[in-house]
Amino acid sequence: MKIFKDSKGITFSTDIIITFFFLILVFGIIANIINSSNDRLVNSLETAEIERLTNEVVDILINSPGTPKNWEKLYDFGIVNPGLSIENNDENNLNKFYPNRISFKKIQILKNGEYENLITEKLFKNKIKSSITVYPINTNLNPIMIGIESKNFENSSNVISVNRTVKCDFYSYLAISSILIKDKINFESDLYSNQNYNNQKYYTPLCNHENIDKNNHSNSEKYLWICKGFKISKKEFEEKNYYIIFKESALNKDNYWILDNIKDHSNYENQISSEYVNLNNYLSKIFQNESSMIFYMHSKINKNSLEDYEHVLVGIPKEEEKYIEKFKIDYFKEQECHFIMRSWYF
C-alpha cells in the first residue's frame, strides 16, 4: 500500500481510492437494475391493463348491437353507444341480436369517420389508441382497415392484438333471392318453401310452372331445376336497381335462367354467359300497370357443373350503388372473417 501526502499534509492511500470508486460503481449498477426492474414492472402492468381493456371492448363490439336500436340508420351518432352485432328483427325469436355476427353497415360507419368518436372517445375514454382490421377468410374479398394506419403503431411499445373469428354480412342484406351451395339439397322432393326475404315471409310455390302441361320444370337426367319466388313492389323498384349476379365458375357451363311472374309465364331460357344481368328493363314493363308483383327465378343447372353454380338476385338502393366496389357474388353473401383489434397507449 502506498501512502501519499497532499499539499496540506493530509495522508491517503491508493487502496482507499480504489475502494471508493468500486463502491460508486456497484451502487450505480444496483440503481440501474432497480430502475430497469421498475420499468419492466410498469410495462408489464400497462400491457396487462391494455389487454384487459381491449378484450372488453372487442366483446362489446361483436356481442352487442349497441344503442339505440338500429343506430346505423341515424344521421347523428352523438347519442350512440356502439356495438357491431346484427339486430334480430324477427319478433318470434327471443334473441335480440346475433353474437359474433357483425354488421357491414356499422363497420362502414366507423370507417367513414366515426371511429374516433365511437371507439376512441366512447369506449376507450381517450386513454388508448386503436385500429380494427376485418380480414375475410375468403381471399376474393379485400380486408377492411379502420382507425390508425399500421405504420403509425409499428414503433409503439406495448401494442396489444386481440383476434376473434366472426361472421360479417357484407352486402348480403341486399339479396332478395339466391341459390347458394347450401340450397342445392333435396329440391327434388320440396314443392313449397317458406322463404324469408328482407325479414318478410312469403309462402310461395317453388315454381309457378308446376301445373302447366308440358312446361313444368321437372328434373331430368342432365338438368336440375331450382325455382324460387319473391315479391317486389313498385315503390321498391323505383328506389333500387335490380341485378342477377352469377358465380364466375357457372358461366358458359350449359346453365340457363328464366325470370317470369305469377301472371305471365315464360319458357325462354337465357344462357348464363355474364357475371351479372341488369333486370331493370324487364321490371319497368311490369310496373307500368302493377303496384306489386310476385316473380319467379328459375335456374336450369347442368348436373355436371352443379358444384360450380350459385346466383344472387339483389336490389341495390340507387344512392348506395356507387359505394359497391365490385359486382362479385361473394360480396353478397355472409362471410367468415378474422376481427382484429390492435391497441396501445397514446
ChimeraX attribute file (.defattr): number of C-alpha atoms within 10 A of each C-alpha:
attribute: neighborCount
match mode: 1-to-1
recipient: residues
	/A:1	7
	/A:2	7
	/A:3	9
	/A:4	12
	/A:5	10
	/A:6	8
	/A:7	7
	/A:8	6
	/A:9	8
	/A:10	8
	/A:11	10
	/A:12	13
	/A:13	12
	/A:14	12
	/A:15	11
	/A:16	11
	/A:17	11
	/A:18	10
	/A:19	11
	/A:20	11
	/A:21	11
	/A:22	12
	/A:23	12
	/A:24	11
	/A:25	12
	/A:26	11
	/A:27	12
	/A:28	12
	/A:29	12
	/A:30	12
	/A:31	12
	/A:32	12
	/A:33	12
	/A:34	12
	/A:35	12
	/A:36	12
	/A:37	12
	/A:38	12
	/A:39	12
	/A:40	12
	/A:41	12
	/A:42	12
	/A:43	14
	/A:44	13
	/A:45	12
	/A:46	15
	/A:47	18
	/A:48	14
	/A:49	12
	/A:50	23
	/A:51	20
	/A:52	12
	/A:53	16
	/A:54	23
	/A:55	18
	/A:56	12
	/A:57	18
	/A:58	21
	/A:59	15
	/A:60	18
	/A:61	21
	/A:62	24
	/A:63	19
	/A:64	23
	/A:65	28
	/A:66	22
	/A:67	13
	/A:68	14
	/A:69	11
	/A:70	13
	/A:71	19
	/A:72	23
	/A:73	11
	/A:74	12
	/A:75	7
	/A:76	9
	/A:77	16
	/A:78	11
	/A:79	11
	/A:80	17
	/A:81	18
	/A:82	25
	/A:83	26
	/A:84	27
	/A:85	26
	/A:86	26
	/A:87	19
	/A:88	15
	/A:89	13
	/A:90	12
	/A:91	8
	/A:92	7
	/A:93	9
	/A:94	9
	/A:95	12
	/A:96	14
	/A:97	19
	/A:98	18
	/A:99	19
	/A:100	21
	/A:101	24
	/A:102	28
	/A:103	24
	/A:104	22
	/A:105	18
	/A:106	22
	/A:107	23
	/A:108	16
	/A:109	15
	/A:110	20
	/A:111	16
	/A:112	11
	/A:113	12
	/A:114	18
	/A:115	22
	/A:116	19
	/A:117	17
	/A:118	21
	/A:119	23
	/A:120	18
	/A:121	14
	/A:122	15
	/A:123	21
	/A:124	18
	/A:125	12
	/A:126	14
	/A:127	12
	/A:128	17
	/A:129	20
	/A:130	25
	/A:131	21
	/A:132	24
	/A:133	18
	/A:134	23
	/A:135	20
	/A:136	20
	/A:137	15
	/A:138	12
	/A:139	9
	/A:140	11
	/A:141	15
	/A:142	13
	/A:143	15
	/A:144	15
	/A:145	16
	/A:146	21
	/A:147	21
	/A:148	16
	/A:149	12
	/A:150	14
	/A:151	8
	/A:152	8
	/A:153	18
	/A:154	9
	/A:155	9
	/A:156	12
	/A:157	11
	/A:158	17
	/A:159	17
	/A:160	18
	/A:161	17
	/A:162	15
	/A:163	15
	/A:164	15
	/A:165	17
	/A:166	19
	/A:167	24
	/A:168	26
	/A:169	19
	/A:170	20
	/A:171	19
	/A:172	20
	/A:173	19
	/A:174	19
	/A:175	19
	/A:176	20
	/A:177	22
	/A:178	22
	/A:179	18
	/A:180	15
	/A:181	13
	/A:182	7
	/A:183	11
	/A:184	16
	/A:185	9
	/A:186	7
	/A:187	16
	/A:188	12
	/A:189	7
	/A:190	10
	/A:191	12
	/A:192	14
	/A:193	14
	/A:194	11
	/A:195	18
	/A:196	13
	/A:197	16
	/A:198	12
	/A:199	11
	/A:200	9
	/A:201	11
	/A:202	15
	/A:203	12
	/A:204	18
	/A:205	18
	/A:206	22
	/A:207	21
	/A:208	23
	/A:209	20
	/A:210	14
	/A:211	10
	/A:212	10
	/A:213	7
	/A:214	9
	/A:215	12
	/A:216	14
	/A:217	21
	/A:218	14
	/A:219	15
	/A:220	10
	/A:221	7
	/A:222	10
	/A:223	20
	/A:224	20
	/A:225	21
	/A:226	21
	/A:227	23
	/A:228	21
	/A:229	25
	/A:230	21
	/A:231	17
	/A:232	16
	/A:233	13
	/A:234	17
	/A:235	11
	/A:236	16
	/A:237	19
	/A:238	13
	/A:239	13
	/A:240	17
	/A:241	18
	/A:242	24
	/A:243	18
	/A:244	23
	/A:245	22
	/A:246	25
	/A:247	19
	/A:248	18
	/A:249	13
	/A:250	23
	/A:251	18
	/A:252	12
	/A:253	18
	/A:254	16
	/A:255	22
	/A:256	21
	/A:257	19
	/A:258	17
	/A:259	21
	/A:260	19
	/A:261	17
	/A:262	13
	/A:263	10
	/A:264	10
	/A:265	16
	/A:266	14
	/A:267	14
	/A:268	11
	/A:269	14
	/A:270	13
	/A:271	15
	/A:272	22
	/A:273	16
	/A:274	14
	/A:275	17
	/A:276	19
	/A:277	14
	/A:278	12
	/A:279	16
	/A:280	15
	/A:281	9
	/A:282	12
	/A:283	18
	/A:284	14
	/A:285	10
	/A:286	16
	/A:287	17
	/A:288	9
	/A:289	9
	/A:290	11
	/A:291	13
	/A:292	15
	/A:293	17
	/A:294	15
	/A:295	21
	/A:296	25
	/A:297	23
	/A:298	24
	/A:299	25
	/A:300	24
	/A:301	25
	/A:302	21
	/A:303	19
	/A:304	11
	/A:305	15
	/A:306	16
	/A:307	14
	/A:308	17
	/A:309	22
	/A:310	22
	/A:311	22
	/A:312	24
	/A:313	23
	/A:314	23
	/A:315	22
	/A:316	22
	/A:317	16
	/A:318	12
	/A:319	10
	/A:320	9
	/A:321	14
	/A:322	10
	/A:323	7
	/A:324	11
	/A:325	9
	/A:326	11
	/A:327	15
	/A:328	18
	/A:329	22
	/A:330	21
	/A:331	18
	/A:332	21
	/A:333	19
	/A:334	18
	/A:335	19
	/A:336	18
	/A:337	20
	/A:338	18
	/A:339	22
	/A:340	17
	/A:341	21
	/A:342	21
	/A:343	23
	/A:344	21
	/A:345	16
	/A:346	10
